[in-house]
Amino acid sequence: MSWVNLSKASDHWLHAINKLPSLLELHLIDCELGHIHPLSYTNFTSLSILDIPANNFNSIIPNWVFSLSSLVQLDLLDSQFIGSFPNGSFSLTSLTSLDVSGNSLSCTIPSYFYGFSNLEKLLLGGNKLHGVVSNSIRNLTSLVYLDLRSNKLNGSLLKSVGSLSNLQSLDISNNLFQGVVSEVLFANLTNLRYLIASKNSLSLRVNPDWIPPFHLEVLELGSWNLGSPQFPTWLKSQKGIREIDLSNTGISKAIPRWFLNLSTNFEYINLCENQISGEIPSIPFTDTDLTIHLCSNKFKGPIPSMSFRAFRLDLSNNSLSGDISESLCHPAGDSRLSILRLGRNLLSGNIPDCWMYYPSLKVIDLSNNNLTGAIPNSMGSLHGLNSLHLHNNSLSGELPSSLQNCTELGILDIGLNKFVGSIPNWIGISLPNLMILIIRSNKFNDHIPMELCRITGLQIFDAANNNLSGNIPRCFNNFSQMATKNKLGRESISYVNLYFEGESYDSSLESAILVTKGREDRYDTILLLVTSLDLSNNCLSGEIPKQLTSLRGLWSLNLSGNHLRGSIPDQIGNMAWLETLDLSRNKLSGNIPTSISNLTFLNHLNLSYNNLSGEIPLGTQLQTSDNSSFIGNQLCGPPLTKSCHGKNNTTHKGIEHGEGLNDEEEYWFHLGIAMGFVVGFLGIIVPLLVCRIWRRGYYWFWEDYMLFKIVGWFIDFKNILRI
């Protein structure tokens, strides 16, 4: 019954099964079952295989599962079980295989597990298990496969694990284990073939002349402290090794020649995030396609010749130098290279024009080097290319039209170069799968082509620091990916899916430099969750299209440093997930729309140096903004000290609705008061000085008439007081 949609039977499938007392095996793999109910009694007690992985139970594991005493195989893989294992005492002495990996169980390993004496496979990886592994694990003497990866288990790696002499595969990676591991732990593990223990806080301390009792095929000790800057000499005995991960282990010495000649079966080598120095030695030809990660070290010199069967090659973030043409343009036979990462080095010269030799390439990263010249036409032969990073070089010329043949491109980053001309129309026509388009800091001119609006999946468009002119296209509201909510509390977002003949590529390895909140940051693991539109520092004119406000899933909007006029769209408050908004250094006028207060996630706002006027709307995000976000306007109200109402009001009483005067109006207002005072004063003094009759009349008025009146008022006032 496997791979059959039984979702409509979720409520009663178990009751039907419970009517089959002679049932020996139950296989319901990926049947979209949504419920697994508790049972007051179990009829199918003869069941030996319960195989129900890849369902959607979303519940705790019911007690009856571990009460089936005849079970030999129990598979609950990836079925969304939560909570704890059943409480109680269960004795499954016939059980040989237990797989509950890939769920969300958050508890300790129950003690009754250590009583399953015939267990050969114990697979608990990919949960949230915590606590320590009991010494009682030594009771599982038949254990061949032990998988505890990707949990929160802690404590030391117990010597009791070393008593499991039949163990062939041990995976404890991505946990919280700590302490020192010595050769004593491995003394009895003569059958060990897979030792996978990366991403813990463990240290390895062995004698320099130690010869391991095992012969490994896979060794992963990433993030361990190996106790020496040298490559471990005990590796010389591992002649059949296929995969090795010694990333972030503190190695600083050069790669010894014997290391790369260990095995002709090498498939995977990861030495990233060390301090390894010297040149990269020649990589010998192997019988299989080879993945090599040597990123984030201190390698110098040229990149090695592609005389080996490379599948993935990552040499990024080193100090490699020289021209890359000689290394790339002479591959060994038909290349299956799918990922090439040479970014963040000191490489120079032109991009080689020999990409036709690499038809399987999916990812090219040549960013942050000193490359010059144009993009070669042969790059257009990479019809399956998904990601192209040429950021921060000195590349020039126009974009070659041959790139329109790369119809699978999802990421195109050519920022910080010297490309010229207009943005090609064919980007919007021939590259419909683009999700990230970065062309910032080049010399592109002319208008933004309307054809870009065809790329509905575009979620990052950065065209800042160019010479683009014309209006912002109103059809930008076609960017539906910017209009939806992403997985961080928003609607789901599409990820770039890259496939290599059935092998999936982790798109979270992609990275890009984005300028947001006034600073430059590298985004990698969350890059494909970011939605951003940056058209800053161009020569764009016209009004801000109100259609932009329909991009409700947009995270960052930057239109600063242009010649935009008109008002801020009233519907700006519809962009509910906006965290950074920069409209500074434009010619925007009118009031700030009150709807801007609806942007509750806004934490970076800049409206400075426009012609905005009136009162700043009330809202936590606005009143907590820095004053510099509003300078260069005619605004009032918090957070500015300039008040719109009350005693400190500098506006004229005749102005309605409490709107403040702008600087020019206030100047003429005060000048008018001063001129009025001067004119009125001179209107009295000048006639008295010029006309004798007026002067005598003025003095008579004060000496005879007003003095007589004042004395009379004083006498009357005293008589009143006496009464």
C-alpha positions in Angstrom: 0.0 0.0 0.0 3.0 2.3 -0.1 2.9 5.6 -2.0 -0.9 5.5 -2.2 -2.8 8.6 -1.1 -4.8 7.5 2.0 -5.4 10.9 3.4 -9.2 10.3 3.4 -8.7 7.2 5.5 -6.6 8.9 8.2 -9.4 8.6 10.8 -10.1 4.9 10.4 -7.1 3.1 8.8 -5.8 1.9 12.1 -9.1 0.5 13.2 -9.3 -1.5 10.0 -5.7 -2.8 10.5 -6.6 -3.8 14.0 -9.1 -6.3 12.6 -6.2 -8.4 11.1 -4.8 -10.5 13.9 -2.6 -12.6 11.5 -0.9 -9.5 10.0 2.9 -10.0 9.8 4.0 -6.9 7.9 2.5 -3.4 7.4 4.1 -1.1 4.8 2.4 2.3 4.5 5.2 4.5 3.1 4.3 8.1 2.2 0.6 7.5 2.2 -0.3 11.0 3.5 -1.8 9.6 6.7 -2.7 12.4 9.1 -3.6 10.5 12.3 -2.3 7.6 14.3 -4.7 6.9 17.2 -4.1 5.2 20.5 -5.5 1.7 20.9 -7.1 0.2 24.0 -6.1 -3.3 22.8 -4.0 -4.5 19.9 -5.1 -7.5 17.7 -2.1 -7.6 15.3 0.3 -8.8 17.9 2.2 -11.0 15.4 3.3 -8.0 13.5 7.1 -8.2 12.7 7.5 -5.2 10.5 5.8 -1.8 11.1 7.0 0.4 8.2 5.1 3.8 8.2 7.6 6.5 7.3 7.0 9.8 5.5 3.5 10.5 6.8 2.0 13.5 8.5 0.9 12.2 11.9 1.9 15.4 13.9 1.3 13.6 17.2 3.1 11.7 19.9 4.1 8.1 19.3 1.2 6.0 20.8 2.1 3.3 23.4 0.9 0.4 21.4 3.8 0.9 18.9 6.3 -0.3 21.4 4.1 -3.0 22.9 4.3 -5.1 19.7 6.7 -7.7 21.2 7.2 -9.5 17.9 8.6 -6.5 16.0 11.8 -7.0 14.1 11.8 -3.8 12.2 10.2 -0.4 13.2 10.4 2.5 10.8 8.8 5.8 11.8 11.2 8.0 9.7 10.0 11.6 8.8 6.5 11.2 10.1 6.2 14.4 12.1 6.1 12.7 15.5 6.4 15.2 18.4 6.9 15.2 22.1 8.4 12.3 24.0 8.8 8.5 23.5 6.1 6.5 25.3 6.6 6.1 29.0 6.8 2.6 30.4 8.9 -0.5 30.2 9.0 -2.2 26.8 10.9 -5.3 25.8 11.4 -5.7 22.1 14.1 -8.3 22.2 13.5 -9.3 18.6 13.9 -5.8 17.3 16.9 -5.4 15.0 16.1 -2.1 13.3 14.6 1.1 14.9 14.4 4.3 12.8 12.7 7.3 14.3 15.0 9.9 12.6 13.7 13.1 11.0 10.9 13.9 13.5 10.5 16.5 16.2 10.9 14.4 19.3 12.2 16.5 22.2 13.1 14.3 25.1 15.9 12.1 26.4 16.7 8.7 25.0 14.5 6.3 27.0 16.3 3.7 29.1 14.3 0.8 27.6 16.1 1.4 24.3 19.2 0.0 25.9 17.4 -3.2 26.5 16.8 -4.0 22.8 19.7 -6.4 22.9 19.5 -7.6 19.3 19.3 -4.1 17.8 21.6 -3.7 14.8 20.3 -0.2 13.6 19.5 2.6 16.0 18.7 5.7 14.0 17.6 8.7 16.1 19.0 11.6 14.0 17.3 14.8 13.1 15.2 15.3 16.2 15.5 17.5 19.3 16.8 14.9 21.7 18.7 16.2 24.7 20.6 14.9 27.7 23.5 12.4 27.8 23.9 9.0 26.2 23.8 6.4 29.0 26.6 4.0 29.7 24.0 1.3 29.2 24.6 1.7 25.5 27.3 -0.9 25.9 24.4 -3.5 26.1 23.7 -3.0 22.4 26.5 -5.4 21.4 25.0 -6.2 18.1 24.8 -2.6 17.0 26.1 -1.9 13.5 24.7 1.5 12.7 24.3 4.3 15.3 22.9 7.6 14.1 22.5 10.4 16.7 23.2 13.3 14.4 21.5 16.7 14.5 20.1 16.6 18.1 21.0 18.5 21.3 22.8 15.6 23.0 25.6 16.6 25.3 28.2 15.2 27.7 31.4 13.4 26.7 31.7 10.7 24.1 31.6 7.7 26.3 34.1 4.9 26.3 31.2 2.6 26.4 30.6 3.4 22.7 34.0 2.0 22.1 32.8 -1.4 23.4 30.5 -1.7 20.4 32.9 -3.9 18.4 30.4 -4.6 15.6 29.9 -0.9 14.9 30.4 0.1 11.3 28.8 3.5 11.2 28.9 6.1 13.9 27.2 9.5 13.2 27.1 12.0 16.1 27.5 15.2 14.1 25.8 18.5 14.9 25.3 17.9 18.7 26.7 19.4 21.9 29.2 16.7 22.8 32.3 18.0 24.4 35.6 16.8 26.0 38.7 14.9 24.9 38.7 11.8 22.7 41.7 9.5 22.8 42.7 6.4 20.9 41.3 4.3 23.8 37.8 5.0 22.4 38.6 3.4 19.1 40.6 0.4 20.3 37.8 -2.2 19.7 36.2 -0.5 16.7 38.0 -2.6 14.2 34.9 -2.7 11.9 34.3 1.1 11.8 33.9 2.4 8.3 32.0 5.7 8.8 33.0 8.1 11.5 30.9 11.2 11.2 31.3 13.6 14.1 31.5 17.2 12.8 30.1 20.2 14.6 30.7 19.3 18.2 33.1 20.7 20.8 35.4 17.7 20.9 39.2 17.4 20.9 41.3 14.5 19.6 44.4 13.6 21.5 46.3 10.6 20.1 50.0 9.6 20.1 51.9 10.8 17.0 52.7 7.2 16.0 49.1 6.0 16.5 47.8 3.6 13.9 44.0 3.2 14.0 42.5 -0.3 14.1 39.9 0.7 11.5 40.0 1.5 7.8 37.6 4.3 7.1 35.7 5.1 4.0 34.2 8.3 5.4 35.8 10.6 8.0 34.2 13.9 9.1 35.8 15.7 12.1 34.8 19.3 11.1 35.2 21.7 14.1 37.2 19.3 16.2 40.4 20.4 17.8 43.1 18.1 16.4 45.7 19.3 18.8 48.3 20.1 16.1 48.7 22.5 13.2 49.9 19.6 11.1 47.8 17.2 9.1 47.3 14.1 11.2 49.9 11.5 10.3 47.6 8.6 11.3 45.6 9.4 8.1 48.4 7.7 6.1 46.9 4.3 7.1 43.5 5.1 5.6 44.1 4.0 2.1 40.5 3.3 1.1 39.1 6.6 2.3 36.5 8.3 0.0 35.3 11.3 1.9 37.2 13.4 4.4 36.1 16.6 6.3 38.8 18.4 8.4 37.2 21.8 8.1 37.7 24.3 11.0 40.2 22.1 12.8 43.0 24.5 13.3 45.4 23.2 10.6 47.8 25.8 9.5 50.6 23.9 7.8 50.8 23.3 4.0 49.1 20.3 2.5 51.5 17.4 2.4 51.9 15.6 -0.9 51.0 12.3 0.7 47.5 13.6 1.7 46.2 14.0 -1.8 47.7 10.7 -2.8 46.0 8.8 0.0 43.4 7.2 -2.2 42.4 6.9 -5.8 38.8 6.7 -4.6 38.6 10.2 -3.3 35.2 11.7 -3.9 35.0 14.5 -1.3 37.7 16.7 0.5 36.7 19.6 2.8 39.5 21.6 4.4 37.7 24.9 4.6 38.0 27.5 7.4 41.5 26.6 8.5 44.8 28.6 8.2 46.4 26.4 5.6 49.2 28.2 3.8 51.4 27.6 0.8 50.4 26.8 -2.7 47.7 24.2 -3.6 49.5 21.1 -4.8 48.6 19.4 -8.1 45.5 17.3 -7.6 46.0 13.8 -8.9 43.6 12.1 -11.3 41.0 10.0 -9.5 38.7 7.3 -10.6 35.6 9.2 -9.6 34.4 12.8 -9.8 35.9 14.8 -7.0 34.4 17.6 -4.8 37.1 19.8 -3.2 36.4 22.6 -0.7 39.5 24.5 0.2 37.7 27.8 1.0 38.7 30.4 3.7 42.4 29.5 4.1 45.6 31.3 3.3 46.5 29.6 0.0 48.7 31.6 -2.4 49.9 31.2 -5.9 47.9 30.1 -9.0 44.8 27.9 -9.0 45.7 24.2 -9.8 45.2 22.8 -13.3 41.9 21.2 -14.0 43.7 17.9 -14.9 41.5 16.0 -12.4 37.9 15.0 -12.7 36.4 17.9 -10.8 32.7 17.9 -9.8 32.6 20.8 -7.4 35.6 23.1 -6.7 35.5 25.8 -4.0 38.7 27.8 -3.6 37.1 31.0 -2.5 38.3 33.4 0.2 42.1 32.8 -0.2 44.9 34.8 -1.7 45.2 33.0 -5.0 46.5 35.1 -7.8 47.4 35.1 -11.5 45.5 34.5 -14.7 42.9 31.7 -14.6 42.8 31.0 -18.3 45.7 28.5 -18.3 44.2 26.5 -15.4 40.6 26.4 -16.8 41.1 26.0 -20.5 42.7 22.6 -20.4 40.3 20.2 -18.6 40.8 16.5 -18.3 38.5 15.0 -20.8 34.8 15.6 -20.7 34.3 17.8 -17.6 31.3 17.3 -15.3 32.2 20.4 -13.2 29.0 21.7 -11.7 30.2 24.3 -9.2 33.2 26.6 -9.5 33.8 29.1 -6.7 36.9 31.3 -7.0 35.5 34.4 -5.4 37.4 36.6 -2.9 40.9 36.0 -4.2 43.4 38.1 -6.1 42.9 36.7 -9.5 43.6 38.9 -12.5 43.4 39.0 -16.3 40.4 38.4 -18.5 37.7 35.9 -17.9 38.7 32.9 -20.0 36.8 32.2 -23.2 36.6 28.5 -22.9 33.4 27.8 -21.0 32.2 25.5 -23.8 34.3 22.8 -22.1 32.1 22.9 -19.0 28.6 22.2 -20.2 27.5 20.9 -16.7 28.2 24.1 -14.8 25.4 25.3 -12.6 27.3 27.9 -10.4 30.1 30.2 -11.2 31.5 32.6 -8.6 34.4 34.9 -9.7 33.4 37.8 -7.5 35.7 40.1 -5.5 38.8 39.6 -7.7 40.8 41.9 -10.1 39.4 40.5 -13.4 39.2 42.9 -16.3 37.8 42.9 -19.8 34.4 41.8 -21.1 32.2 38.8 -20.3 33.2 36.2 -23.0 30.6 35.0 -25.5 31.3 31.4 -24.6 29.7 31.9 -21.2 26.4 31.9 -23.2 27.0 28.2 -24.0 26.2 27.3 -20.3 22.5 26.6 -20.9 22.1 25.1 -17.5 23.8 27.8 -15.5 21.8 28.8 -12.4 24.0 31.3 -10.6 26.6 33.8 -11.9 28.5 36.0 -9.5 30.9 38.5 -11.1 30.5 41.1 -8.3 33.3 43.6 -7.5 35.8 43.3 -10.4 36.9 45.7 -13.1 34.8 44.1 -15.9 33.7 46.4 -18.7 31.8 46.6 -22.0 28.2 45.8 -22.6 26.5 42.6 -21.5 26.9 40.0 -24.3 23.7 38.9 -25.9 24.9 35.3 -25.7 23.9 35.4 -22.0 20.3 35.2 -23.0 20.9 31.5 -23.8 21.4 30.9 -20.1 17.7 30.6 -19.6 17.9 28.8 -16.3 19.7 31.7 -14.5 18.2 32.4 -11.1 21.0 34.7 -9.7 22.9 37.2 -11.8 25.2 39.5 -9.8 27.4 41.8 -11.8 27.5 44.7 -9.4 30.6 47.0 -8.8 32.1 46.8 -12.2 32.3 49.1 -15.2 29.6 47.8 -17.5 28.1 50.3 -19.9 25.1 50.7 -22.1 21.5 50.2 -21.4 19.9 47.4 -19.4 19.3 44.8 -22.1 15.7 44.1 -22.9 16.5 40.4 -23.3 17.0 40.0 -19.5 13.3 40.3 -19.0 12.5 38.2 -22.1 15.0 35.3 -22.0 15.7 35.0 -18.3 12.3 34.4 -16.8 13.6 32.4 -13.8 15.7 35.3 -12.3 15.2 35.7 -8.6 18.1 38.0 -7.8 19.4 40.7 -10.3 22.2 42.9 -9.0 23.7 45.5 -11.4 24.5 48.2 -8.9 27.6 50.5 -9.2 28.1 50.2 -13.0 27.7 52.8 -15.8 24.3 51.6 -17.1 22.2 54.4 -18.6 18.9 55.1 -20.3 15.6 53.9 -19.0 14.6 50.8 -17.1 13.2 48.4 -19.8 9.5 47.5 -19.3 10.5 43.9 -20.2 11.9 43.4 -16.7 8.3 43.3 -15.5 8.0 39.9 -17.0 10.3 38.4 -14.3 7.5 37.7 -11.9 9.7 35.7 -9.5 12.2 38.6 -9.0 12.7 39.2 -5.3 15.9 41.2 -5.3 16.5 44.0 -7.9 19.5 46.2 -7.1 20.3 48.8 -9.8 21.7 51.5 -7.5 24.6 53.9 -8.4 24.1 53.9 -12.2 23.0 56.6 -14.7 19.4 55.3 -15.2 16.9 57.9 -16.3 13.2 58.1 -17.0 10.3 57.0 -14.8 10.1 54.0 -12.5 8.0 51.5 -14.5 4.5 51.2 -13.1 4.5 47.5 -14.0 6.9 46.7 -11.2 3.8 45.5 -9.4 4.2 42.3 -11.5 7.0 41.3 -9.2 4.7 38.8 -7.5 7.5 37.4 -5.3 7.9 40.9 -3.8 4.2 41.0 -3.2 3.9 37.8 -1.2 5.1 37.0 2.3 8.1 34.8 2.9 8.6 32.0 5.4 9.5 34.2 8.3 5.9 34.6 9.2 5.0 35.3 5.6 3.8 33.2 2.8 6.1 30.6 1.4 8.9 31.7 -0.9 10.3 29.7 -3.8 13.9 28.6 -3.4 16.4 28.2 -6.2 16.5 24.4 -6.9 19.6 23.3 -8.5 20.0 19.6 -9.5 23.1 17.7 -10.5 21.9 14.5 -12.1 19.6 13.7 -9.2 21.7 15.3 -6.5 20.2 18.4 -4.9 22.3 21.6 -4.4 21.9 23.5 -1.1 20.8 26.9 -2.4 21.5 28.4 1.1 25.2 28.3 0.1 24.5 31.3 -2.2 25.5 34.8 -0.9 25.3 38.4 -2.1 26.3 41.8 -0.9 23.3 44.1 -0.3 23.2 47.7 0.9 20.4 48.1 3.4 19.8 50.4 6.3 22.7 52.5 5.1 25.3 49.8 5.4 26.8 47.0 3.3 26.1 43.5 4.5 26.7 40.0 3.1 23.6 37.8 3.1 24.0 34.0 2.7 21.8 31.6 4.6 18.8 33.9 4.5 19.6 35.4 1.1 16.6 33.7 -0.6 14.3 35.1 2.1 15.2 38.7 1.4 13.0 40.9 -0.9 14.6 44.2 -1.9 14.2 46.9 -4.5 17.1 49.4 -4.7 17.1 52.1 -7.4 19.0 54.7 -5.4 21.5 57.2 -6.8 20.4 57.4 -10.4 18.7 60.1 -12.5 15.1 58.7 -12.2 12.3 61.3 -12.5 8.6 61.4 -12.3 6.4 60.3 -9.4 6.7 57.2 -7.2 4.2 54.9 -8.9 1.4 54.0 -6.5 1.6 50.5 -8.0 4.8 49.9 -5.9 2.7 49.9 -2.8 1.2 46.6 -3.9 4.5 44.9 -3.2 3.4 44.0 0.3 6.1 41.4 0.9 8.9 43.9 0.2 11.5 44.0 2.9 13.6 47.0 1.7 12.8 49.9 -0.6 15.4 52.5 -1.5 14.7 55.2 -4.1 17.0 57.8 -2.6 19.2 60.2 -4.6 17.0 60.6 -7.7 14.8 63.4 -9.0 11.5 62.0 -8.0 8.7 64.5 -7.4 5.1 64.5 -6.3 3.9 63.1 -3.0 4.6 59.9 -1.2 1.8 57.5 -2.2 -1.0 57.4 0.3 -1.0 53.6 0.2 2.6 53.3 1.5 1.1 51.8 4.6 0.0 48.7 2.6 3.7 47.5 2.5 3.2 45.8 5.8 6.5 43.9 5.9 8.8 46.9 5.0 11.7 47.1 7.4 13.8 49.8 5.6 12.5 52.7 3.6 14.8 55.4 2.1 13.3 58.2 -0.1 15.8 60.8 0.8 17.4 63.3 -1.5 14.6 63.7 -4.0 12.0 66.4 -4.7 9.1 64.9 -3.0 6.5 67.3 -1.6 3.3 67.4 0.4 2.6 65.7 3.7 3.9 62.4 4.9 0.9 60.0 4.5 -0.6 59.0 7.8 -0.7 55.3 6.6 3.0 55.2 7.1 2.3 54.6 10.7 1.0 51.1 9.7 4.5 50.0 8.9 5.0 48.3 12.3 8.2 46.4 11.2 9.9 49.6 10.0 13.3 50.1 11.7 15.1 52.3 9.2 13.5 55.3 7.7 15.1 58.2 5.8 13.0 61.0 4.2 15.6 63.7 4.5 16.3 66.5 2.0 13.0 66.7 0.2 10.2 69.3 0.2 7.9 67.5 2.6 5.8 69.7 4.9 3.3 69.4 7.7 3.2 67.3 10.9 5.0 64.0 11.1 2.4 61.3 11.7 2.2 59.6 15.0 3.6 56.1 15.2 6.3 54.3 17.2 8.5 53.6 14.2 8.4 57.3 13.3 8.8 58.9 16.7 11.7 56.7 17.5 13.5 57.5 14.3 16.6 59.7 14.4 16.0 63.4 13.7 18.4 63.1 10.7 15.7 61.1 9.0 13.6 64.2 8.5 16.1 67.1 8.1 16.0 69.2 4.9 12.2 69.4 4.9 9.6 71.7 6.4 8.3 69.2 9.0 7.3 69.6 12.6 6.3 67.4 15.5 8.1 64.5 17.2 10.8 63.4 17.0 11.8 66.9 15.8 12.0 69.7 18.5 10.0 72.0 16.3 6.4 71.9 17.6 3.3 72.2 15.4 1.0 73.4 18.3 1.2 75.2 21.6 3.5 77.8 23.2 6.4 76.9 21.0 4.3 77.2 17.9 6.1 79.4 15.4 3.3 79.4 12.9 1.0 82.3 12.3 -2.4 82.2 13.9 -4.1 82.7 10.6 -2.7 79.5 9.2 -5.3 76.8 9.4 -5.0 73.2 10.8 -1.8 74.2 12.7 0.4 73.8 9.7 3.8 75.5 10.3 5.3 78.1 8.1 8.3 77.1 6.0 11.6 78.9 6.4 11.0 81.4 3.7 7.5 82.4 4.8 8.7 82.8 8.4 11.5 85.1 7.3 9.1 87.4 5.5 6.7 87.3 8.4 9.2 88.6 10.9 10.6 91.1 8.4 7.0 92.5 7.9 6.6 93.0 11.7 9.9 94.8 11.9 9.1 97.0 8.9 5.7 97.8 10.3 7.2 98.9 13.6 9.7 101.1 11.9 7.1 102.7 9.6 4.7 103.3 12.5 7.4 104.8 14.7 8.7 107.1 11.9 5.1 108.1 11.1 4.9 109.8 14.5 8.4 111.1 15.0 9.1 112.6 11.5 6.0 115.0 11.5 6.9 116.3 15.0 10.4 117.2 13.8 9.3 118.8 10.6 6.0 120.7 11.5 6.3 123.3 14.3 2.5 123.5 14.7 2.2 119.8 15.2 5.0 119.8 17.7 3.4 122.6 19.8 0.1 120.8 19.7 1.7 117.6 20.8 3.4 119.2 23.8 0.2 121.1 24.7 -1.7 117.8 24.6 0.7 116.2 27.1 1.5 119.3 29.4 -1.9 120.9 29.7 -4.6 118.5 28.7 -3.3 115.1 29.7 -1.6 116.4 32.9 -4.8 118.1 34.0 -6.8 114.9 33.3 -4.3 112.6 35.2 -4.4 114.9 38.3 -8.2 115.0 38.2 -8.3 111.1 38.0 -5.9 110.8 41.0 -8.0 113.2 43.2 -11.2 111.3 42.4 -9.5 108.0 43.2 -8.4 109.3 46.7 -11.9 110.5 47.5 -13.3 107.1 46.6 -10.8 105.4 49.0 -11.9 107.7 51.9 -15.5 106.8 51.5 
